[in-house]
C-alpha cells in the first residue's frame, strides 16, 4: 500500500522542478536588450532601407522594403512601411505610429500598426551619422538591419551581425532584403 503523502510529495517536487525550469528558460529568453544611450529623433526621421531581417509573417515574400518616419503634430512618429509583395506583384504599405514611452531610454520605442497592440522597437546600434541602424526586440524574435541607402558595406553588415549575435539573436536565419525595385 502506497503512502498517499509520498505520492503527493513526489508530485509536488516534480511540479516545483518544472516551474523552476520554465522560469529559468524564461529568464534566458527575456535577457535585457541593451540599446544605444542617445537618439536624436529628428536625425532618425526619414527613409531607411531594410538590408536584412529575421523571418516574420508580416514581411513574408517582401522585397524593396523601406520604412519612412516623420514627426506628427502630437510629438509621436508617423511610420510608413512599404514593400513589394512578390506573390501579388505589387507594392503594399502599412501605416503606424511610434513613440518613446520613457524619455530616460530614448532608443526603446513602441510602435503600433493596430491599436491597441504595440511592439518593441529597440535601437541596438546606431551610426554616429545616422547612416545605419540595428533594431530588434527583447524577445529576440525580430531584428532588422537598416541603412539610409539600398546597400550597406559588407564590413559594416558583418559588424552588425556580430553585435546581433552577441545580443542573443539567431542571425543564421537572417534574410537579406532585395532592393532592386523601382519606387
N, C-alpha and C positions, 0 to 999 in steps of 0.2 A: 504494500500500500504506500503510495507516494504522499509525501508531506505537502499539503497544499500551499504552505508558506514557502517551501523550497521552490516550487514551480513559479510562484509569484515573484520570488527574488530573482530567479534566472530571467524571467520575462522582463522585469523592471530593469535589471542590469543591461540586458540586450537593448532595450528601448533607450536607455541613457547613452550607451555607446553609439547607437545610430544617430541620436540627436547631436551628440558631440562631433561626430564625423561630418554631419551635414553642416554644422556651424563652422567647423574648420574649413570645409570646402567653400562655403560662402565667403569667409574671410579672405581666402586666396583670390577669388574672382572679383571681390569688391575692393581690392587694394587701392589706396589713394592714387589718383592720377594727377601727377604734378603738371601744372600749367606755367606758362610764362608769367612773369610778375606784372608786366605792364603792357597795355594795349591802348593805342590811340585809335579810338573807333573811327574818327574822321579819316585817318590814313588807311584803315582797314576797308572802308567803303569802296565800292566799285566792283568791277568784274574780276572773278577768279576762274581759271580753267582747272577742271579736275584732271589731274595727271594719273592718279591711281586711287582705288578704293577697295575696301573689303567687300565681298559679295553681300548684297542686301536685296530684298524683294522689290523695293520701290525704284531701283535703278536697273532692274533686270533688262538685258538686251538694249542698253543705252550706250550711245557714244556721243561725242561732241558735247559733253556735259559742262555747263557753266553755272556759276552762282553769282548773282549780282545783288549787292547790298546797297541800300540808300536809306538816308535818315528820314523818319516820319516826323510830322509836326509835334507829336506827343513824346518824342525822345526815344521811341523804340525804333528798331531797324526793320525796314521792309526787305523781305527776302524774295528773290525771283530765281528759281532754279529752272534751267532749260536744258533739254537734251533731245537727241534724235533717237526715237524708238525704232530700232531696225526691223522689228516684226510688223510694225504698222507703216513703216516707210514715211514717217512724218515726225516733226518736232512736237514735243509736249512740254508743258510748263507746269510748275507748281508754285503757288504764291503762299508766303507765310510771313511770320513776324518773329523777330528775335529781340532779346533784352538781356541786360546784365542784372540778375536778381540781387547780387551783393557787390557793392562797389569796392569792397576790400579784395575781391577776386575778379578783376575785370576780364580775365580770359576764360571765365567759366560762365558761358552764356546758356540761355534756354532758347529753344526755337520751337515754334508751333506752326503746323500746317492745317491741323484740325482741332479747333478749340473744343474742349478744354485740355487736350493732350499736348504735352510738350516733351521734347527730348533734350539731352545734353549736347552742347557744342563747346568742347573744351579745346582751347588753342594750346597745344603741347609745345610747339616750336614755331617761331616766327622770325623771319629775316629782319635784320635791323632796318632795311629799306622797304619792308613790306612787299618783297618780290615773291616770296613763297611762304607756305604755312603747312603745318601738320596739325590736323584736327581729329579728335576722337571722342570716345565716350568711355566713362569709367568702367562700364561692363566689358570693355574690350571687344564688343561685337561690331562696332562701327569705327571706321578710320578712313580719312581722306588725305591725300597729298594734293595741295593746291598751288597754283602758280599764276602770276599775272600774265604769263604768255602760254601759248599752247604746248610748248616744250620746256623741259627742265634739264639742266646739265646733269649728266649721269652721275658725276661725283656728288652733287647736292642730293639727288634722288637716293643714292646709296647711303648717304649720311642720315637722311630722314628715315630710311628703312632701319638703320642701326638704332636710332632713337626709339622708333616704334617697338622694335624687338626688346630693347632694354626696359620698355614700359609694359611688357607682357602681351603685346599684340601678336597674333599669328600671321605674320606677313607673307608666309609662303602661299597663302591663298589670294594675295592681292591681285586685282585685275587692273592692268594698265589701260587707261581710257584712250580710245582713238579720238583724235582731234582733227580729222580730215574733212569736215563738213563746211559747206558754205552757210554762213549765218545770215 
